Amino acid sequence: MNAAVTNRENFEWLGNQIRAKTACYEVSIRATGERPPNWEEKAGAFAKMEDDLQKDLALLLAFGDYTDNTVQFKNVQAFLFKAIYAVASQEKTRKPGLDKLCNQIARMELYFYFHPHLEAKFTGEGRLWFAGVEIAYKTYQNNWKHFGDAAKMMLEEAEIAASDIITKYRKDLRKQ
Protein backbone atom coordinates (compact mmCIF):
# COMPACT_ATOMS: atom_id res chain seq x y z
CA MET A 1 0.00 0.00 0.00
CA ASN A 2 1.12 3.54 -0.64
CA ALA A 3 3.07 5.21 2.20
CA ALA A 4 0.77 8.24 2.06
CA VAL A 5 -2.24 6.01 2.58
CA THR A 6 -0.83 4.20 5.62
CA ASN A 7 0.06 7.47 7.34
CA ARG A 8 -3.28 8.63 8.67
CA GLU A 9 -2.24 11.35 11.10
CA ASN A 10 -4.38 13.97 9.32
CA PHE A 11 -7.47 11.87 9.94
CA GLU A 12 -6.45 11.36 13.56
CA TRP A 13 -6.10 15.14 13.93
CA LEU A 14 -9.50 15.62 12.34
CA GLY A 15 -11.13 13.03 14.59
CA ASN A 16 -9.58 14.44 17.75
CA GLN A 17 -12.26 16.42 19.63
CA ILE A 18 -14.93 15.34 17.13
CA ARG A 19 -15.19 11.89 18.67
CA ALA A 20 -17.22 11.44 21.83
CA LYS A 21 -14.84 12.17 24.71
CA THR A 22 -11.20 12.58 23.80
CA ALA A 23 -8.17 13.83 25.60
CA CYS A 24 -6.48 16.79 23.99
CA TYR A 25 -2.77 16.08 23.53
CA GLU A 26 -2.12 18.99 21.22
CA VAL A 27 0.52 21.47 22.21
CA SER A 28 -1.12 24.46 23.79
CA ILE A 29 0.45 27.84 23.24
CA ARG A 30 -0.77 29.48 26.41
CA ALA A 31 1.92 32.14 26.48
CA THR A 32 0.65 33.70 23.27
CA GLY A 33 -3.01 33.27 24.11
CA GLU A 34 -3.63 31.02 21.12
CA ARG A 35 -5.77 27.95 21.39
CA PRO A 36 -5.89 24.78 19.32
CA PRO A 37 -8.75 24.56 16.83
CA ASN A 38 -12.01 23.27 18.27
CA TRP A 39 -14.24 20.65 16.70
CA GLU A 40 -16.31 23.18 14.75
CA GLU A 41 -13.22 24.54 13.04
CA LYS A 42 -11.99 21.02 12.30
CA ALA A 43 -15.35 20.05 10.83
CA GLY A 44 -14.80 22.77 8.23
CA ALA A 45 -12.29 20.45 6.56
CA PHE A 46 -15.20 18.32 5.35
CA ALA A 47 -16.70 21.34 3.58
CA LYS A 48 -13.47 21.78 1.60
CA MET A 49 -13.62 18.23 0.21
CA GLU A 50 -14.76 17.96 -3.38
CA ASP A 51 -16.98 14.89 -3.46
CA ASP A 52 -19.01 12.66 -1.19
CA LEU A 53 -16.59 9.73 -1.45
CA GLN A 54 -13.82 11.85 0.08
CA LYS A 55 -16.12 13.16 2.81
CA ASP A 56 -17.51 9.76 3.78
CA LEU A 57 -14.12 8.06 3.67
CA ALA A 58 -12.53 10.87 5.71
CA LEU A 59 -15.28 10.63 8.30
CA LEU A 60 -14.82 6.86 8.59
CA LEU A 61 -11.07 7.27 8.98
CA ALA A 62 -11.40 10.16 11.43
CA PHE A 63 -13.81 8.29 13.69
CA GLY A 64 -12.05 4.97 13.22
CA ASP A 65 -15.42 3.23 13.06
CA TYR A 66 -15.21 0.74 10.21
CA THR A 67 -18.37 -1.18 11.02
CA ASP A 68 -20.69 -1.81 8.13
CA ASN A 69 -23.77 -0.38 9.83
CA THR A 70 -22.85 3.29 9.46
CA VAL A 71 -24.31 5.54 6.80
CA GLN A 72 -20.85 6.53 5.59
CA PHE A 73 -19.77 2.90 5.13
CA LYS A 74 -22.90 2.22 3.12
CA ASN A 75 -22.33 5.36 1.03
CA VAL A 76 -18.75 4.40 0.20
CA GLN A 77 -19.83 0.85 -0.61
CA ALA A 78 -22.64 2.16 -2.83
CA PHE A 79 -20.20 4.44 -4.66
CA LEU A 80 -17.83 1.54 -5.33
CA PHE A 81 -20.74 -0.68 -6.37
CA LYS A 82 -21.99 1.88 -8.89
CA ALA A 83 -18.52 2.31 -10.37
CA ILE A 84 -17.93 -1.44 -10.66
CA TYR A 85 -21.43 -2.18 -11.94
CA ALA A 86 -21.31 0.54 -14.61
CA VAL A 87 -18.23 -1.02 -16.19
CA ALA A 88 -19.14 -4.66 -15.54
CA SER A 89 -22.59 -4.32 -17.12
CA GLN A 90 -20.91 -3.11 -20.32
CA GLU A 91 -18.15 -5.75 -20.32
CA LYS A 92 -19.75 -8.91 -18.99
CA THR A 93 -22.30 -11.17 -20.61
CA ARG A 94 -23.31 -12.61 -17.23
CA LYS A 95 -26.35 -10.54 -16.30
CA PRO A 96 -28.20 -12.61 -13.67
CA GLY A 97 -26.66 -11.88 -10.30
CA LEU A 98 -24.29 -9.25 -11.67
CA ASP A 99 -25.46 -6.63 -9.21
CA LYS A 100 -25.00 -9.00 -6.26
CA LEU A 101 -21.48 -9.95 -7.37
CA CYS A 102 -20.47 -6.32 -7.91
CA ASN A 103 -21.82 -5.41 -4.48
CA GLN A 104 -19.88 -8.28 -2.87
CA ILE A 105 -16.67 -7.22 -4.61
CA ALA A 106 -17.16 -3.62 -3.46
CA ARG A 107 -17.85 -4.74 0.11
CA MET A 108 -14.85 -7.09 0.12
CA GLU A 109 -12.43 -4.45 -1.12
CA LEU A 110 -13.77 -1.87 1.32
CA TYR A 111 -13.49 -4.24 4.26
CA PHE A 112 -9.94 -5.29 3.43
CA TYR A 113 -9.02 -1.66 2.80
CA PHE A 114 -9.97 -0.76 6.36
CA HIS A 115 -8.35 -3.90 7.76
CA PRO A 116 -5.03 -4.28 5.88
CA HIS A 117 -3.65 -6.53 8.62
CA LEU A 118 -6.02 -9.24 7.37
CA GLU A 119 -4.39 -9.32 3.93
CA ALA A 120 -1.63 -11.59 5.24
CA LYS A 121 -4.11 -13.91 6.94
CA PHE A 122 -6.35 -14.54 3.93
CA THR A 123 -5.39 -16.05 0.60
CA GLY A 124 -7.21 -14.89 -2.51
CA GLU A 125 -9.59 -17.80 -2.17
CA GLY A 126 -10.04 -17.00 1.53
CA ARG A 127 -10.94 -13.40 0.71
CA LEU A 128 -13.69 -14.59 -1.62
CA TRP A 129 -15.01 -17.02 0.99
CA PHE A 130 -14.91 -14.33 3.69
CA ALA A 131 -16.87 -11.91 1.49
CA GLY A 132 -19.38 -14.54 0.39
CA VAL A 133 -18.38 -14.40 -3.28
CA GLU A 134 -19.40 -17.75 -4.72
CA ILE A 135 -17.16 -18.13 -7.74
CA ALA A 136 -13.91 -20.04 -8.20
CA TYR A 137 -10.77 -18.11 -7.40
CA LYS A 138 -9.33 -18.73 -10.86
CA THR A 139 -12.48 -17.26 -12.42
CA TYR A 140 -12.30 -14.27 -10.10
CA GLN A 141 -8.63 -13.73 -10.82
CA ASN A 142 -9.06 -13.93 -14.58
CA ASN A 143 -12.36 -12.06 -15.00
CA TRP A 144 -13.17 -9.98 -11.92
CA LYS A 145 -10.00 -9.06 -10.03
CA HIS A 146 -9.43 -5.90 -12.06
CA PHE A 147 -12.72 -4.55 -10.70
CA GLY A 148 -11.50 -5.10 -7.15
CA ASP A 149 -8.17 -3.49 -7.99
CA ALA A 150 -10.00 -0.48 -9.44
CA ALA A 151 -12.10 -0.17 -6.28
CA LYS A 152 -8.98 -0.27 -4.12
CA MET A 153 -7.37 2.38 -6.32
CA MET A 154 -10.44 4.63 -6.00
CA LEU A 155 -10.27 4.33 -2.21
CA GLU A 156 -6.54 5.12 -2.13
CA GLU A 157 -6.95 8.14 -4.40
CA ALA A 158 -9.89 9.45 -2.36
CA GLU A 159 -7.92 9.05 0.86
CA ILE A 160 -4.86 10.80 -0.54
CA ALA A 161 -7.00 13.65 -1.90
CA ALA A 162 -8.83 14.02 1.43
CA SER A 163 -5.54 13.94 3.34
CA ASP A 164 -4.11 16.65 1.09
CA ILE A 165 -7.19 18.81 1.67
CA ILE A 166 -6.90 18.32 5.44
CA THR A 167 -3.19 19.24 5.33
CA LYS A 168 -3.96 22.44 3.42
CA TYR A 169 -6.84 23.22 5.80
CA ARG A 170 -4.57 22.75 8.82
CA LYS A 171 -2.03 25.16 7.33
CA ASP A 172 -4.78 27.70 6.67
CA LEU A 173 -5.97 27.38 10.27
CA ARG A 174 -2.46 28.04 11.58
CA LYS A 175 -2.21 31.21 9.48
CA GLN A 176 -5.34 32.71 11.03
N, C-alpha and C positions, 0 to 999 in steps of 0.2 A: 504494500500500500504506500502511497505517496507520503513523504515526510510531513508535508503541510497538512495532510488530512489527519495524521495521528496526533499532531500537536493541537490540542483543543483548548488551550488556555484562554482564548478569546471567548469561547462559549462558557467556560467556567466563570470568567469575569462577568459576563452578561447574566448568568444565572445567580450570581452572588447577590443577595438582598432581594431577588425576585422570588426565590424559593421560600417556603413557609417560614422557618425560623433559622436564620443562619448567623454565624459569627462573622464579624467583619475583621478580616486580617489585613486590610489594606493599610498602607502607611498613611498616617494622618499628619497633616502639616499644620499643627496647632499654632506654631509660632507665627505663621503668616495669616492665620484666620481662615485658610481655605479648608474646604471639606470635600471628602470623596463624593462622587456622584451618587445620588439616591436611586431608588428603583424606577422612579418615573423618568429620570433622565436616561437611564440605561434602556428602558423600554422604547425610547426613541430610535434605537438602532434598528428595530423591526420595521419602522416606517421608512427607513432608507433602503431597505431591501427591495429588489426589483420585482420579484415574482413570488407567488404563494409557495412554491417548492422550497425556496430559500428560507422563507419565514417559518414554515412548518418544521423544516429540518433543523433550523437554528433553535427553535423553541424546544424541540425534542432533545437536542444536544445540551442546551443550557439547563434544562430541568433534570436531565439524566434519566428520564422516565421513558424506557423503551418498550413498555408494555403495549400490546396490540389493541387495547381498549380505549386509547385516547383518540380524540378527533384528529389531532395532527398526524398520528401514525396512519390512520385511515386515509387522510388526505394525501400523504406521501405515497402510500400504496396505490391509491386510485390514480395518481399522476403517472406512476410507473406502469400501471396496468394499461392506461390509455395509450401511452407511448408504445408499449410492446404490442398491444392489440392492433393499433393502426398499421404497423408494419407487417405483423404476422398475417393479418387478414388479406393483405395484398399478395404476400409471398406464398402462403401455405394453401394446399388444396384441402387439408383436413379442416372442415368447418364445424362438425359436431364436437362440442366440448372445447372449442378453441378459447372461448372466453374464460373458462375455468382453468385451463392450463396456463394461460397468460397471467391470470390472477395469482396462481400458485407460484409461478416463476418470480413475479414481482414481490410477493410476500417473502419468498425464500431469500432473495437477494437483499431485501431490506433487513430481514432478521440477521443474516450473517454479516451485514454491513455494521450493524450496531453491536454485534458480538464477534469481533474478529478473532478472539481467543478460541472460538469453536472451530475455526478453519482447520487447525491442526488435528482436531479430534474426529472430524468427519471426512470420509473419503467422498468422492463425487457421487458415488452410489448412495452413501449414507446421507448426504445432503438432500438428495431427491426423496429418500424414504422419510427423513425428518420433516420435510415440507409437504409430504403427501402427494408428490408427483408420481403418477402411476405409469411411467414409461421406462423402458430399458435405458440404462446409462449410456450405452453406445448410441442409441437413437437420440438421446438428449444432447450428447456431445457433438454429434454430427449435424443435427438439424435445429437445435434450440439453444445451445450454449451461448451463441452470439447475442441472443436477446438478453440473457442474464448479464453478460459482460457489458452490454450497452446500458442496462439499468444501473449497474455498479458505477459505470463511468458518469452517468447523469448525477448520481448521488455525490460522487467525489467532486465533480465540477460545481455543484450547488453548494457543497460545504466550503470549498475553497473561495467561491465568490462571496458567500455570507461572511466568512472569516475576514476577507479583505475589507468588506464594508464595515464590519465591527472595528477593525484596526483603524480605519480612517475616521470612524465616528469617535473612537477613544481619543485620537489625536486632536480632533476638533473640540472635544470636551475639555481637554487640557489647555487649549488656547484661550478658552473663555475665561 
